[in-house]
């Protein structure tokens, strides 16, 4: 069941603060908590057990799932900061059990029907910005004051440290660790640690891989694949060919697929280089 406020209804309950402004056509599950001075616009749908802190602005079209916590001053679903935007009905879609901390901003996509999408169980720390058409999968942590430009794709369980910028169209791979204050202009391979300005691939994210529960065998095979790409005498193309028959391990195959896509698919940014 959703609360669908009609013209003339008073949005008062033990869960909606009397100073909040909720559009009559917004749909809120009865268990949604809405704090003081929140503004929720038209075409917003919010699922069960979501808690919205004070001074939050949510415009639509936006869909937010269950169990999310949205902290003070966050701004979600506003128009994209893109000069190509011409008023299209684009979306923000947010999954379940995310934490969206203070003053995070999340913009809608640019073109008709397009989506800025955030999955499940993510943590976006204070002052992070998610621009139009970004996709963030699941269990990603984005630290304070990270600025994501448009069309960025972040795979599950990546870790993005604070005070950095990511160039538009960049892809960041699963379980990658990006160091603080880096400049990320090209794709970050999965399972790696990247840092510096200019940024470089330094090593495997071994701590992250162990915490994610990868077996010793899987980590050992990823080490071999990493050395082949970044430490061998092969050219990149030769090393990538070697990886095709290197291992059936799904992590190694995803590593190879990501590298191949990054360097061959039109519109991709190419790879951040190794440390040399």
Secondary structure, DSSP 8 states (H G I E B T S, - for coil): -EEE--TT----SSSB-TT-EE-TT-EEETT-EE-TT-EE-TTEEE-TT-EE-TT-EE-SSEEE-SS-EE-TT-EEEE--S-TT--S---EEEE-SS-EE-TT-EEE--SSTT-EEEE-SS-EE-TT-EE-TT-EE-SS-EE-TT-EE-TT-EE-TT-EE-SS-EE-TT-EE-TT-EE-TT-EE-SBB-TTEEEEETTEEEEEE-HHHHHHTT--HHHHHHHHHHHHHHHTSSS-HHHHHHHHHTT---HHHHHHHHHHHHHHHSTT---B--B--
